[in-house]
Structures are given as C-alpha cells and as structure tokens.
Amino acid sequence: MPRKLAAGNWKMNGIGASLVEVEALLAAWPNAGCDILLCPPATLLSRMAERVSGSSIAVGGQDCHVAASGAHTGDISADMIAEAGGSHVILGHSERRADHGEDDALVAAKTAAAWGAGLIAVVCVGETLDEREAGRTIDVVAGQLAGSVPDGATAANTVIAYEPVWAIGTGKVPTLDEIGAVHDDIRARLSDRFGAEGDGIRILYGGSVKPSNAAEIFAVSNVDGALVGGASLKADDFGGIISALQNA
C-alpha cells in the first residue's frame, strides 16, 4: 500500500507572517503517520523549507517552466524550486489549465522537467461541471492522464491528483461512489501502463476537502490522500485532515 499523503496548496496566499501556521503544524505533528507536503507561493518557498528542515514535512512549488533557465519573465524553473529546498511541484492544476491555457502536452513537458531536477511531480487531472453533466468524466480524466504523464512515471517521481474542477473551492463534493469510480479507473490505467510502478503511484483527491468530510473520503478505494486548498492555510484545519488520513 502506498504511504498516504496530505498535500496543501496555498495557491496565491501567504506572506511571511503566515509561516506561524507552519510552526504550529510542526508542533502538532512532529511524527505524523502519513506524509505531509506544503506548496506555498514562490516568495515563501525557501523560508518555509528552512522552517521544516529536518522534519517530516516536505515543501514544493506550485508550477515550473519547461526550461531550466532563460528569458521567461515571471517564471520559475524546476531547478530553482529544488535549489530553494523544494522536493515536489504541482503541475497541470485546473487553475493553470484555465487561467494560462495549459494543455496536456505542456503539462507533460513540465513533468519531465520536474523529474530532470529531481522533483516529484504532482500531476492534476479533473473534469468541468459541463463535462460531468455530459457523462464524460472518465473519458476526460483518462485523456488528461494519458497526455499529461510522460513515459517513465514511477511511484517515486509521480503523484496523481484528481480534482473535479467544479468542486474546487465551491463546497460541492462528488458522492463517494463517484470519487471511487474515478480513482479506480485512474489506478487501472496507471497499472496497465506502468505495471508494478503504477500500482504504487499515489492518487490524491482534491476539491473542498475539509476536516468534516475527510475521513469518509479517505475510506474510498484508491484514495491515497488529498490535495487541499483553503483548508491547508490554517494548521488547525489541515491538522484535522492529517488526523483523518493517518487513521484511514
């Protein structure tokens, strides 16, 4: 069984004073029974990495460029994330796909760049509300999975995060059966494509996960943890999710 992972995506939130939440998390969970990952904005990456150095909490970026360096104003490379102390990077998040027009081919190229820098890629997939209502969820997610994950994915270099776009930050959550159907299909496709490595690639659920619903979500087949947005900004909220995960 893959080790469970609680991942927090701070998105465009947090300033230096926000690192007090990391201190609180460290104090509350010095030896959690699951892996913990925090992905702050780039301005906090190195400072957060310093705070958690030597602990069980890992730090990652929220995106990276396909190139290692160059004339790409405002971008950050995978090598820069690694040098700042990051071990992971979130790629292909629906907000990147929607706001910046990122397609599967670009996500795959970024994933390869992340691997090249020694980072673990957290590759996001998920359908819109229109796609779900049209009965296309499995086809859409399968297409994103095939196009966004390059050959060479292993349990050590890749995590998949299923985030139905319509559930992110809305308070809406798919039924447990709906979550299970997508996660089971993702697992089958990973196992078919990558063999034993695909069996061990962790599949996270994301989309309005909070302490009150975490335990039931984590009991679903092939849910190996969560990619959490707003609820990861406060140690108390994220701690409730961590508690539910380590008891799953």
N, C-alpha and C positions, 0 to 999 in steps of 0.2 A: 504493500500500500504506500502511495506517495505521502510524504510528510505534508501535513496541512499548512496552508499559507494564508495569513491575514495581511493584505496589501492595502495601504492607504494612499490615495491620490489626492494631494492637496490642491491640485489644479492651480488657478491664479489667485491663491490665497496664502497669506502668511508673510509676516515681517520678522525682524529679529526677536521682538518680544514674544512671538508665537512659539519660540523654542522652549518656553517654560512647559508647554504641553508634552514635549519630548522628554524633559526631565521627569515629569510626573509619570509618564509611561514607563520609563526606565525603573523608577522606584517601585511601581506596582507590579511590573513583570520582569524581574531580573532573570528568571529561568522559565519562560513560558513553554508549554508543551506543544507549541507549534512555531513555525517560522513567522517572523514579523518583518514587514517591509514598509518603509515610508518614502514616498516620492514627492518632495517639496518643489516649489518653483526653483529655477536655477540659481537665483540670488541667495538661497538658503542652503544649497546642496553641500558645499564644503563645510559650513558651520554645523550643519546637522550631522554630517559624517564625523566631525571631531567629537561631537557630544556623545555619539553612540559607539565610538571606537572601543573595541574590546568587549562589547556587549553582544547579545543575541539579536539585536535589531539591525537590519540592513537598510541601506539608503539607495535610492535610484533616481533617475531622471524621468521626465515626462515625455520626451521626444528626443530624437537626434537626427542630424543630417546624414545623407549617404556618404558624403566626402569626409575625409579625415581633417581637412583644413581648406582654406581658400576664401574667395570673395563671396561670402554668403552672409551679408549683414543681418544680425539678429539671431542667427542660428547657432547651435551648439553641436559639436561632434561627439561621437561615442567615446573617442579617446579623451576628450575634455571631461566627460562625465566620470570616466574611470579615474582620471588623474585627480579629480576633486573628491574621490572617495566613494563613488557610486559603484554598485555591483549589478544593478538592474536598470532597465529602461522600458517604459511603457510605449508601445508603438501601435499605430492604427486605431487609436481611440476614436469613437464616433464623432467627438467634437473636432478632432483633427480632420477626419474624413469630410465632415460637413463644412466646417469653417475655412479649411485650407484646401479643399478639393483633392485630398489624398486618395489615391486608388490602391488596389491590391498590389500592383506591380511596384509602386513606390514603397509601400509598407514592407514588401519582401526585400527590397534593396536596403532599406534601413535595418531590417532584421539581420541581414548578412553583415552590414557594417558593425552592428552591435556585437555580433559573435566575434568579428575580427578584433574588436577591442577587449574581448574577454568578458563582455557583459551578458547577463541573462535577459533575453527579450521577453517581455510580457505582451503578447500579441492579442489585440482586441478584435472581436467579431460580434455582430449583432444586427438584428433587423429593425426597420422602422415600423411604426404602427400600421401604415398603409400596407406594407409587405406582410405583416402578420395577419391583418384582416383579409388579405387576398389568399391566405393559406400558403404563403411562400417561405415561411420561416426556415424550414430545414434546407431548402434549396439555396436561399440567400446565405445562410451561415456556412453551408458546405462550400459554396463558391468562394466566399471570403477566406475560409480556412485553406482551401487549395491554392488560392492565388497569393495569399499573404505570408505563408510559411514556406521558406525555401527548402530544398533538399538538404539534409544534414541536421535536421532538428533532433535533439535528444532531450532526455529528462533533465540533463544538467544545464542545457543552454536555452531552454524554451519553456514558457508558461503560456497557456491559452486562457483568455478571459472572455466569457460570454456575457455581453451586456446588451440586453434588448434596449434599443435607443429610446423607446417610449417609456421605459421605466426609470431612466436616469434622472434623479432629482425631482421626480414627479410624485413620489409616494405610491405610485402604482407598481405592483409586483405581479409577475405571471403566477399562475397556480403552480403548486408543487409538481403536479403531473407535467405541466408544460415545461418547467425548468428541467425536470428529469428527462423528458423526451429529447431535448436539445443536447444536454450533456451526454446522454447515452449515445446519441448519433455522432457527436464530436469524438468521443472515445473510440467508437468503432472505426471511424475514418482514420484517426491517428494510429490505431493499432494496425489497420490494414496497410497504411502507407509506410510506417516506420517500425513495424514489428514490436519487439520487446521494449524498445525505447518509447514507442507510442503508448504502451501500457503504463509507463511511468511519468509521462508528461502531465503536470498538474493542470486541472481545468477549474478556473475560478468562476464564480457567479458574481455579477455586479449589477446594481440597479435598485436603489432605495433599500439597501441592506442596513438594518439598524438592530440594536440590542433586542428589541421586542420580537423580531421575526427571524433572527439569525439561527437559532437552534433548529427550527423546523426546516430551514433552507439547507443547513449543513447535514441534515439527516437524509437528504435526497441522494440517490445513486449518482456516482461520479462527480459530485461536487466536492472539490478538494480545498475549498477555501473561498475567499471573497476578495474582490477589488472594490474598495469602499471609497466613496467621495466625501460628502459633507460630514458624515459620521466619524471620519478619521481625524478631523481637525481638533477634537477635544479628547483628552486622554480618558475621561470617564466613559464617553460614548464608545470609543474604539476599544477600550478595555472590556466593555460588555460583550463586544463581538469576539474579541480574542478569547474570553472566558467560554463563550458558547462553542467556539471552534475547537479548543483543546479538550472539551468534554464530548465532542461529537464522536 
